[in-house]
Amino acid sequence: MNEDRRTRRTRQLLRSAFLGLLKEKRYEDISVQDIIERADVARSTFYAHYVDKEDLLVGRLGVFSREVRGQVQLPHAEKRCPLIPPTCFWYNILAHQNIFEIIAKDSAMDVTMKDLRNKLCANIQAEMQQQQSEQAAVPASLLVDYLADSIITLIKWWVKQGMTYSPEQVDEMFHRMAMPVVGSKSFSYY
């Protein structure tokens, strides 16, 4: 999507204003009025770009999605299992540590993690549809929920630890926990 310079600037102003407010106030105490006053834009300008403050946080062009969705490209990044995120996923999370530190102790983290979980479920489901299985041992919906919830739990834990572990260490931890489930020879799903 090609945005013109003015549109990019306005969205950046709104995202920056919102992040600044999140450093000072709880998510639920921030209003659209607070955001537009901080960004010094008109209410109609805000609504031309975002539906509400949740859209500004996790929408397609929001703070979290815009900043965290992009992939960090690593040379020779490989995916050991198609249902598990590659190491670059963890680098991408680490690259946006500042956002996680701002939202970690706030309901904004819950909103963000719910949105990320939904995206993870969709990605895992898409990967599963590409896999063929003859025997049904684990319902697909259970595996999707298990993996998405495990990833979210690990992200939250990592943030609480100050993100002191490297992306490779986090990736290895996740593989050690998940591979007994998804990597077993008898693994299959409905």
The 8 nearest C-alpha neighbors of each residue, nearest first, counted from 0:
[[1, 2, 3, 60, 7, 59, 6, 65],
 [0, 2, 3, 4, 7, 6, 5, 60],
 [3, 1, 6, 7, 0, 4, 5, 8],
 [2, 4, 6, 5, 7, 1, 8, 0],
 [3, 5, 7, 6, 8, 2, 9, 1],
 [4, 6, 8, 7, 3, 9, 2, 10],
 [5, 7, 9, 3, 8, 4, 2, 10],
 [8, 6, 4, 10, 5, 9, 11, 2],
 [7, 9, 5, 11, 6, 10, 4, 12],
 [10, 8, 12, 6, 11, 7, 5, 13],
 [11, 9, 13, 7, 12, 8, 14, 6],
 [10, 12, 14, 8, 9, 13, 15, 7],
 [13, 11, 9, 15, 10, 38, 14, 16],
 [12, 14, 10, 16, 11, 15, 38, 17],
 [15, 13, 11, 17, 16, 12, 62, 10],
 [16, 14, 18, 12, 17, 13, 11, 19],
 [17, 15, 19, 13, 38, 37, 14, 18],
 [16, 18, 20, 14, 19, 15, 34, 13],
 [19, 17, 21, 15, 20, 16, 14, 22],
 [20, 18, 16, 22, 17, 21, 15, 23],
 [19, 21, 17, 23, 22, 18, 24, 16],
 [20, 22, 18, 24, 23, 19, 17, 26],
 [23, 21, 19, 20, 101, 24, 18, 102],
 [22, 24, 20, 21, 19, 25, 18, 101],
 [25, 23, 21, 20, 22, 28, 26, 29],
 [24, 26, 28, 27, 105, 21, 29, 23],
 [27, 25, 28, 29, 107, 106, 21, 24],
 [26, 28, 25, 29, 106, 30, 107, 24],
 [29, 27, 25, 26, 24, 30, 21, 33],
 [30, 28, 26, 27, 33, 25, 24, 31],
 [31, 29, 33, 32, 28, 34, 52, 27],
 [30, 32, 34, 33, 35, 52, 29, 51],
 [31, 33, 30, 35, 34, 36, 42, 29],
 [34, 32, 30, 36, 31, 35, 37, 29],
 [33, 35, 31, 37, 32, 36, 17, 16],
 [34, 36, 38, 40, 32, 37, 39, 33],
 [35, 37, 39, 33, 34, 38, 32, 40],
 [36, 38, 34, 35, 39, 16, 33, 17],
 [39, 37, 35, 16, 36, 12, 40, 13],
 [40, 38, 36, 37, 35, 41, 34, 12],
 [41, 39, 35, 38, 44, 42, 36, 45],
 [40, 42, 44, 43, 35, 45, 39, 36],
 [41, 43, 45, 44, 35, 46, 40, 32],
 [42, 44, 46, 41, 45, 47, 40, 48],
 [45, 43, 47, 41, 42, 46, 40, 48],
 [44, 46, 42, 43, 47, 48, 49, 41],
 [47, 45, 49, 43, 48, 44, 50, 42],
 [46, 48, 44, 45, 43, 49, 50, 42],
 [49, 47, 46, 45, 44, 50, 10, 60],
 [50, 48, 46, 51, 54, 55, 45, 47],
 [49, 51, 46, 54, 48, 52, 55, 53],
 [52, 50, 54, 53, 49, 55, 31, 46],
 [51, 53, 55, 54, 56, 31, 50, 30],
 [54, 52, 56, 55, 51, 57, 58, 110],
 [53, 55, 58, 51, 57, 52, 56, 49],
 [56, 54, 61, 52, 53, 58, 49, 57],
 [55, 57, 61, 62, 53, 54, 63, 58],
 [58, 56, 61, 63, 64, 54, 55, 53],
 [57, 59, 54, 61, 60, 55, 56, 64],
 [58, 60, 61, 64, 57, 65, 54, 55],
 [61, 59, 65, 58, 64, 62, 55, 57],
 [62, 60, 55, 58, 56, 57, 64, 65],
 [63, 61, 56, 65, 14, 64, 66, 55],
 [64, 62, 57, 66, 67, 65, 56, 61],
 [63, 65, 68, 57, 67, 61, 66, 62],
 [64, 66, 60, 61, 62, 63, 68, 67],
 [67, 65, 63, 64, 62, 68, 69, 95],
 [68, 66, 64, 63, 69, 65, 95, 91],
 [67, 69, 64, 65, 66, 70, 63, 91],
 [70, 68, 67, 71, 66, 65, 91, 64],
 [71, 69, 72, 91, 68, 88, 87, 67],
 [70, 72, 91, 87, 73, 90, 69, 88],
 [71, 73, 70, 87, 74, 76, 91, 90],
 [74, 72, 76, 87, 75, 71, 86, 90],
 [73, 75, 76, 72, 77, 87, 71, 86],
 [74, 76, 77, 73, 72, 78, 87, 86],
 [77, 75, 73, 74, 86, 87, 78, 85],
 [78, 76, 75, 79, 85, 86, 87, 74],
 [77, 79, 85, 80, 81, 76, 84, 83],
 [78, 80, 77, 81, 85, 83, 174, 84],
 [79, 81, 78, 82, 83, 182, 84, 181],
 [80, 82, 83, 78, 126, 79, 84, 127],
 [83, 81, 80, 123, 126, 84, 127, 181],
 [84, 82, 80, 81, 85, 78, 79, 174],
 [85, 83, 88, 86, 82, 78, 81, 87],
 [86, 84, 78, 87, 88, 77, 83, 76],
 [85, 87, 88, 89, 170, 167, 166, 90],
 [86, 88, 90, 89, 85, 71, 91, 73],
 [89, 87, 91, 86, 90, 85, 84, 92],
 [90, 88, 166, 92, 91, 87, 86, 93],
 [91, 89, 87, 93, 92, 166, 88, 94],
 [90, 92, 94, 88, 89, 71, 93, 70],
 [91, 93, 89, 90, 94, 95, 88, 67],
 [94, 92, 90, 96, 95, 91, 89, 162],
 [95, 93, 91, 92, 96, 90, 67, 97],
 [96, 94, 93, 97, 92, 98, 67, 99],
 [95, 97, 93, 99, 98, 94, 100, 92],
 [96, 98, 100, 95, 99, 101, 94, 93],
 [99, 97, 101, 100, 96, 95, 102, 63],
 [98, 100, 96, 102, 101, 103, 97, 95],
 [101, 99, 97, 103, 98, 102, 96, 158],
 [100, 102, 98, 99, 22, 103, 97, 21],
 [101, 103, 108, 99, 105, 107, 100, 104],
 [104, 102, 100, 108, 99, 105, 101, 158],
 [105, 103, 102, 108, 106, 101, 100, 107],
 [104, 106, 107, 102, 103, 108, 25, 26],
 [105, 107, 109, 108, 26, 110, 104, 27],
 [106, 108, 110, 105, 109, 102, 26, 111],
 [109, 107, 111, 102, 106, 103, 110, 105],
 [108, 110, 106, 112, 107, 111, 113, 105],
 [111, 109, 107, 113, 108, 112, 114, 106],
 [110, 112, 108, 114, 109, 113, 107, 115],
 [111, 113, 115, 109, 114, 110, 116, 108],
 [114, 112, 116, 110, 111, 115, 109, 117],
 [113, 115, 111, 117, 112, 116, 110, 118],
 [114, 116, 112, 118, 117, 113, 119, 111],
 [117, 115, 119, 113, 118, 114, 147, 112],
 [116, 118, 120, 114, 115, 119, 113, 121],
 [119, 117, 115, 121, 116, 120, 122, 114],
 [118, 120, 116, 122, 121, 117, 147, 123],
 [121, 119, 117, 123, 118, 122, 143, 147],
 [120, 122, 124, 118, 119, 123, 125, 117],
 [123, 121, 119, 125, 124, 120, 118, 126],
 [124, 122, 126, 120, 125, 121, 82, 119],
 [123, 125, 127, 121, 122, 126, 120, 128],
 [124, 126, 122, 128, 123, 127, 121, 129],
 [127, 125, 123, 129, 128, 124, 82, 122],
 [128, 126, 124, 130, 129, 125, 123, 82],
 [127, 129, 125, 130, 126, 124, 131, 123],
 [128, 130, 126, 127, 131, 125, 124, 81],
 [131, 129, 127, 128, 132, 126, 81, 125],
 [130, 132, 129, 133, 128, 127, 187, 188],
 [133, 131, 187, 134, 188, 130, 135, 189],
 [132, 134, 135, 131, 187, 188, 189, 136],
 [135, 133, 132, 187, 136, 188, 189, 186],
 [134, 136, 188, 189, 187, 137, 133, 138],
 [135, 137, 187, 188, 134, 186, 138, 189],
 [138, 136, 188, 135, 187, 139, 189, 142],
 [139, 137, 189, 188, 141, 140, 142, 136],
 [140, 138, 188, 142, 189, 141, 143, 137],
 [139, 141, 143, 142, 138, 144, 124, 189],
 [142, 140, 144, 138, 139, 143, 145, 137],
 [141, 143, 145, 139, 144, 140, 146, 138],
 [144, 142, 140, 146, 141, 145, 120, 147],
 [143, 145, 141, 147, 142, 146, 148, 140],
 [146, 144, 142, 148, 143, 147, 149, 141],
 [145, 147, 149, 143, 148, 144, 142, 150],
 [148, 146, 150, 144, 149, 145, 119, 116],
 [149, 147, 151, 145, 150, 146, 144, 152],
 [150, 148, 146, 152, 147, 151, 145, 153],
 [149, 151, 153, 147, 152, 148, 146, 154],
 [150, 152, 154, 148, 153, 149, 155, 147],
 [153, 151, 149, 155, 150, 154, 148, 156],
 [152, 154, 156, 150, 151, 155, 157, 149],
 [155, 153, 157, 151, 156, 152, 158, 150],
 [156, 154, 158, 152, 157, 153, 159, 151],
 [155, 157, 153, 159, 154, 158, 152, 160],
 [156, 158, 162, 160, 154, 159, 155, 153],
 [157, 159, 161, 162, 155, 160, 156, 154],
 [160, 158, 156, 161, 157, 155, 162, 103],
 [161, 159, 157, 158, 162, 156, 163, 164],
 [160, 162, 158, 163, 159, 157, 100, 164],
 [161, 163, 157, 158, 160, 164, 93, 159],
 [162, 164, 161, 160, 165, 157, 158, 166],
 [165, 163, 162, 168, 169, 166, 157, 160],
 [164, 166, 168, 167, 169, 163, 162, 90],
 [165, 167, 89, 169, 168, 90, 170, 164],
 [168, 166, 170, 165, 169, 171, 86, 89],
 [169, 167, 171, 165, 170, 166, 164, 172],
 [170, 168, 172, 166, 171, 167, 173, 165],
 [169, 171, 167, 173, 168, 172, 86, 166],
 [170, 172, 168, 174, 169, 173, 167, 175],
 [173, 171, 169, 175, 174, 170, 168, 176],
 [172, 174, 176, 170, 171, 175, 177, 169],
 [173, 175, 171, 177, 178, 176, 172, 170],
 [176, 174, 172, 173, 177, 178, 171, 179],
 [175, 177, 173, 174, 178, 172, 179, 180],
 [178, 176, 174, 180, 179, 175, 173, 181],
 [177, 179, 182, 181, 180, 174, 175, 176],
 [178, 180, 182, 177, 183, 181, 176, 175],
 [181, 179, 178, 177, 182, 183, 186, 176],
 [182, 180, 178, 183, 179, 186, 177, 82],
 [183, 181, 178, 179, 180, 184, 186, 80],
 [182, 184, 186, 185, 179, 181, 180, 178],
 [185, 183, 186, 182, 187, 181, 179, 180],
 [184, 186, 183, 187, 136, 182, 134, 181],
 [187, 185, 183, 184, 181, 136, 182, 188],
 [186, 188, 136, 135, 132, 134, 137, 185],
 [187, 189, 137, 135, 139, 138, 136, 132],
 [188, 135, 138, 139, 137, 187, 136, 132]]
